[in-house]
Amino acid sequence: MKMPQSDRHFDSHPFFDHMGLSGYKREFLHSNVFRGMLNRFGTKGALYFLNNAVNKKYSSGECVSSGIPFVRIVFEPTLQCNLSCSMCSRDSLPSLEGRMSLENFRTMIEKIPGLSFVFIAGLGETLIHRDIVAMIEYLASRRIRVSLITNGTLLSEEMARGILKDNVDKIGISLDSLDPAIYRSMRGADCLTKVIDNLYRLQRIKKKLGRNTRIEIVTVAMPDTLDTLPAMVDFAHKVGVDDVRIKLAEQWGAQNTKQVPFLEALLSPYILTAARKAKAYAISFIVSAEMHDDVYKKVFQHRHYKCESPWYQFSVLHNGDVVPCLMVKLFHRRYICGNIFRDSFDQIWNGEDFRRIRRQILTGDLPEFCRYCTKIVFKG
């Protein structure tokens, strides 16, 4: 049975609503393990296995994850970046240097059994790594799916062709505003025109090569930029972009980046207008946030769902350190659960650090880094 090529297909899958599968479980739907289960048990049997396996872990309080196939990693190839964004937490790190070599990258991939998906992201600019195309080629040679996010400044024609050669799943482009002054104030550089030109060229190359790679615009929203979101959706439609993701601005101490309380954002007429436009254009539209705000604490402190992430994925930093989650960047360097080059996969995946995190999620005594994580708060 041929697997669908994107998450959008699974949203309308005949078993999706019936099974009540979350976004985390949908990652497993694309894995090589699930493909094998499809061939052996059929669609319904494979989906029931997935749903019941995770639910059984929750109901039994099991904190060892060996019973559920590992699916994906979030990989940070480098800490180096060519921009100085006002909403980034890189300045909180003791060092802004460091990258993983191609040799170490291959070693890392070989050590992780069952790996089916790699999301390339982190606190550095992904495309600044000199071996990024070779890394993607290596993943493709092992039939491992890959997506990445970039600030778009280095998406030359050569880079775009190199990335699209292996038909990556998704490329996210950070584009916060179509106003040069706003863009410069947020990204610290006058490169808006360059990013837009690169985005248009990426789309042209994608069509010429006949790729089905999804292109996503990722926009960081702040209080004084909410009114620009409908225009961003119009622009996405003009370019032919597949997805628009709005990330509510994060606040990182001394940088005093303005943040948008999520209730204010969801009630904003600009968000609603942008969502309606996206629906009319058949563009996927998502608003997400990972902020530490008093409003979030009040709303989510006693309503946090049982996250499945530490049962099927982890994040690997540029030096091989493994952390449970790369979403809340302010905390993630404090929760190192091992090193992929020093420790075996089983020592990390079923070690005491990961087991403690799973135990905390099961009991509701959440670790600091995920206590107020809102994940996706709106999808239109």
N, C-alpha and C positions, 0 to 999 in steps of 0.2 A: 504494500500500500504506500502510495506516495504521500509524503508529509507536506502540509501547507508551508508556504514560504515566509509567512509573517504572522505576528500576533493578531493582526486584524482578522485573519481567517479564523482563528480560534475563538474570537469574540462571538462569532456566529456559528460555531461548531454545534451540531445537534445535541451533543452530550454536555456542552459547557455549563449551561444553567442547571441542568439536571444534577450534575456532579458537584456544583458549587465550587469549582476550582478557582483558587486565587491566582494572582499574577505570579507568585513564586512558583506554584506548581506548574504553571504554564511553561516556565523555563525547561522543566523536565520533559514536557511534551515534545521538545525539539531535540532531545538528546539521542545519542546512538543507542543507549540502553533501551529507551522507549521504542525506538524503531524495531529493535529485536523483539520486544514484547508484543508489538502490533502484529508482527508476522506470526508469532506463536499463539497469541490469545485473542487477536482481533481488537478492534477499537474499544468496545465496551469493556472487555475484560482487562485491558491494559489501563484504562482510565480508573476502573474500580480499584486496581492494585495500588495505583498512585495515591488516590484519595484515602483509602483505608490504611495504607502504610503510614502516612503522615499522621492521620488522626489517631492511630494506635499508639504512636510515639507519645502524643499528647496525653491520651487517657491513661497510659501506663506510667507516665512520669519518666520514661526512658531518656537518658541523657547521652547515651552512646549512639553515634550516628552510622555505624557500620551497616545497619539494615537498610538504609536508603542510599541509592547510588549518588555519588558526588557528581555535580553537573557543571559548575562554572566557577571561574575566578574573575575578580576585577583586578586588573594588572596596571601598576604604575611604572612605566618604563624609565621615567626620569623626573628629577625635581627642577630641572632647568626650564626657564620660560623666557620668552622675548617680550612679554608685556608686564605691566605693573598694575594689576586690577585692584580697585578700591575695595572690592568685596571678597578678596581672596585671603586665606589664612596662612599663606606661605611665610609671611613675615614673622609668624609666631614660632617658626622652626629654628633650631640652632644653626642649621646649615642649609643653604639653597642649592648645593651642588650634589651630584651623584646620579648615576644611571646604571642600568643593568646591561651587561655586555650580551651580545648575541649568543655567545657560547653558554653563558649562564642561563639565558632565557631558554635555550633548547634543553638544558639539563633540568630546569624547573618543569617544563612541560612534560618531559619524560617521567618525572617522579610522581605526577598526579594521575592516578588511575581513573578511568571513566570520564575524563574531561571532555566536554562537548561544546563549551562556549567560553569565549574570552572577551571581556569588555575592557578595552584599553582606555584608561582614564586615570586621573590623579591630580596632584598639585603642580605638576609641570605641564608644558605644552607637548602633547604626544608626538607631533610631527617634527619636533626639533631633534629627536633621536635619530642619529645617522643610519641606524639599521632598522627603522620601523617597517619599511617595505619588506625587508628580508624576514622580519618576524612574522608579518602577515602571510608571506609566502610559505613559511614553515608550518604555520597553523593550517593553511589550506592543504598542504601535503599530507597532513594527518587527519584531514576531514573534520577539523574543529572550526566551528562558526566563530565569527569575530565581528564586533562593532567597536566604534571608537568615537571620541569627541575631540574637537580641535577648535582653536580660536580662529582658524581659517586664514591666517596671515601667510602661512607657508604652503598653501595649496596651489603650488605651481602646476603647470600642465604635466610635467614629468611626475610630480608627486601624485596628482590625481590619477593618472594612468597606472602608476605603480600600485596604488591602493585598489583601484577598481578592477585590475587585472584578475584578481582572485574572487571577485563578486562578494565583497563583504556584506553583512546583513544591513548595517546602518552606519551612516556618518552624521554625527551631530556637529553643527556649526554654531559657535557662540556669536550671537548678534543681538545686542541689547537695545539698539536704537538706530533709526535711519537718519537721525539728526547728528551731523558731525561733531557738534559741540558736546552733546550729551554722551556720545560714544567716547570721545576723547577723555571726558571727565571720569568715566567709569573704567576705561581700559588703559588710560595713561599714554595713548599714542594716537597719532593722526593716520589711521589705516583703514577707515571705514570703506572708502572707495575701493581699496585693494581687496578687502574681504568680499564685498559685493561682486566685484569682477571675478574673483576666484569661485564664488558660488555659482554664477552663471556658467562659467567654463566647466565646472564640475558637472553640472546638469547636461551640458552639451556632450561631454565625453561619455557620460553614463548612457545617454541615448545612442550615441554612435557605437558604443561597445555592446549595446543590447543588454545591459545589466539591470537587475531588479533591486539593486541596493536602495534602501529607503534613505532619503535625505531629510534631516530634521534641523529646524532652527531652534536654538535654545536661547531664550531671552531672560535675563535677570531683571525683574521688575522692582522699582523703588517708588515711593509715594508720588514723586513728581514725574514719573514716566508711565503711570498706569493709563493715562489718556492716549498714549501712543500705540497701545496694544492692538486695537482694531486695524490700524494702518499696517502693522507688522503682519497681520494675517492676510491683508490684501496683497502685500508684497510677496508673501509666501506663495500665494495663489499665482501671482504673475510669474514667478520664477519656476513654479511647478514642484514646489516642495511637498513632501508627503505628510510631515508632522510638524507641529509647533508646540514646544514645551515652555511654559512660563515658570521660572524658578523665582520664588519670592526672596528678596535680598536678605542676606545673612549679616549679622553684626559681630564683628570680631574685635572687641576691646578698643584699643587706642585708635583704630582706623575710623571708628564712629560711622560706619556704613549705615545708611538709613535702612530700616526694615519695614516691611508691610505686614501688620498683623493679619493672619489668614482670614479672620471673620470680615475684616474691612475689605480685603481683596475679593472674597467670594460675593460680597454684597455690592461690589463696585459695578456700576453700569458699564464701565469699559471692559471689564472681564466678561460680563454677560454678552455684550455686543460682539466681542472678539470670538466668543464661543459660538454664537449664532452664525457669524460669518464663516467660521471654520466648518461648521456643519453644512452650510450651503455649498461650500467649495469641496466637500468631501475630504477635508483635511483633519487628521487626528489632532485633538487639542487637549493638552494636559496642563494642569497647574499643580506644582509640587513645592514642598518647602521642607527644610531641615533647619529650623531656627530654635533659639533658646529664649523664649519670650514669655512674659507673665501670662499673657492670654493663652498661649499654648499649654502652659503648666496647668492652668485652671481647667481647661477643656479636656485635655488628654491624660491627665495624671491617673485617673481611675477608669479610663476607657480604652487603654492600649490593647490592641489585639495581640494574639500570640504569634509573633513573627516566626516564619519558617526558615528564614535566611541561614542561621547557623546549622541547619540540618542538611543543606545542600550546596553551600558556597562559602568562600572566604575571599579576602583581598590580599594580594601580595605587593609589597612596596618595592621600590627600586633596588633595595639592598637584600631582598629576600625575606625580610620580616613579614610574618603573616598576622593580619589583624582580622577580626570578625566582620567588620563593616567599614566601608569607605565613605558611606553617606554622610555621617556626622564628622567632618574633617577636624573639628576643633579638638576632639577627644581621641581620635584613633591611634595616635602614636603612643598613648599611655596603656593600650590594651594589646600588647604583643603576645601572641599565643605560640610563638616558635619561629624558627627560620627554616625556609624550604631547603636551604643548602646544608644546614647543620643537622636538622632533624628529619626522621623518616616521615612519610605522609601520615601513617597511622599514629605516630607519636603526637603529631599536631592535631589531627582530625578527631581522635578519640582521647586526647590528652586531658589533663585535669582542667586547664584553662577553658577549653571549649565546652567541656562537660559542665563546668560551673556556670558559664553563660547560658547554656540551654536550660539548666536547672532554674536559674533566675527567671528566665522567660516563662517557664512552665508554672512557677509559683507566683508570678506577678511582681517579684522583687527585682525590678529591672536594673540592669547595669546603667551607670551614669550616662554612657554615650548613646543609649537608645531610649532613655526614660521619657523624653519629650519629642521623640521623632514622630513627625506626622505622616511621613511617606507621601503618597499621593492624596491630595485633599479634594480634588475635583477633576472629573474627566468628562469631556463633552464631545 
